[in-house]
Amino acid sequence: MNFLLALITGTILIAVVFFTAWLWAKKYNNYSIVDAVWALGIGFVSCLWLFSTGIFSPKCWIAMAMITIWSLRLGIHLERRIRRMHPLEDVRYTKLREVWKGREQSAFFWFFQGQAASVVLLALPFLLIAVDHDKAWSWWESCGLVVWAIGIFGESLADAQMSRFKSKNQDSSAVCQDGLWRYSRHPNYFFESIVWIGFYLYACGSEWGWVMVYAPTLIIYLLLRVTGIPPTEATALLRKGDAYRRYQATTSPFIPWLPKRN
């Protein structure tokens, strides 16, 4: 399968996946499902492209394992959170309902298709790996694999520490400062960015892989400015009040660092 045919096929399939997800969300009146579908969708289309080449080199197999582990870990984590909160909806989508009042269904349809387009863009590094004629392993792949492993471990640890904290603290105003959360207000987001830097470095071992620098850049921008830190902090301030303001005053927002004296 050549690059263009693979790109068109993957784009059509992921558009159908997000159309189906939109139908489900409309039926159950909860659009939060898009987050889990986004994570699982990136893994799905990336593996489709890597598998469709029929060339099963160690380079392709390891790339497939990397994106599958990331996709399943994040997708299942988000699906469990969405299911636990249902029928409540993520505050981001509640606000979008207010903005799009009167045209919610059509607006969310195009929003879901926009998410489908972002899935294709973020999965493109794996298409370049798939169609690359040089399947030899290089130091780029080694470096990317190590960075990715650090990111996956750190993000998994941060999520586990937060889950453990929530299971022991029923007070909604309590602020988690256990483990990595003592050094960053969003260690899960920080290590998510490390994962994508690892994907990019791995792709750099393939021809034209270096142009995929937009993928980690886009993820970091979204985490810092759009869907990551801003809505999470706003929600935390509403729920936790002064306790979270004190946490903000002493703890790095993103990159783990020693806390300041209060």
WOSUL-V969736 format. One record per backbone hydrogen bond with DSSP energy under -1.0 kcal/mol. NH is the residue of the N-H (numbers start at 0). CO is the residue of the C=O. If there is no record, write none. Layout:
NH;CO  NH;CO
This chain:
5;1  6;2  7;3  8;4  9;5  10;6  11;7  12;8  13;9  14;10  15;11  16;12  17;13  18;14  19;15  20;16  21;17  22;18  23;19  24;20  25;21  26;22  27;23  29;24  33;30  34;31  36;32  37;33  38;34  39;35  40;36  41;37  42;38  43;39  44;40  45;41  46;42  47;43  48;44  49;45  50;46  51;47  53;50  56;54  60;56  61;57  62;58  63;59  64;60  65;61  66;62  67;63  68;64  69;65  70;66  71;67  72;68  73;69  74;70  75;71  76;72  77;73  78;74  79;75  80;76  81;77  82;78  83;79  84;80  85;81  87;84  93;89  94;90  95;91  96;92  97;93  98;94  99;95  102;99  106;102  107;103  108;104  109;105  110;106  111;107  112;108  113;109  114;110  115;111  116;112  117;113  118;114  119;115  120;116  121;117  122;118  125;122  127;123  128;124  129;125  130;126  141;137  142;138  143;139  144;140  145;141  146;142  147;143  148;144  149;145  150;146  151;147  152;148  153;149  154;150  155;151  156;152  157;153  158;154  159;155  160;156  161;157  162;158  163;159  164;160  165;161  166;162  167;163  168;164  173;170  180;177  181;178  182;179  183;179  184;251  189;185  190;186  191;187  192;188  193;189  194;190  195;191  196;192  197;193  198;194  199;195  200;196  201;197  202;198  203;199  204;201  205;202  208;205  210;207  211;208  212;209  214;211  216;212  217;213  218;214  219;215  220;216  221;217  222;218  223;219  224;220  225;221  227;221  228;222  231;227  232;228  233;229  234;230  235;231  236;232  237;233  238;234  239;235  240;236  242;239  244;240  245;241  246;242  247;243  248;244  250;246  256;182  259;249
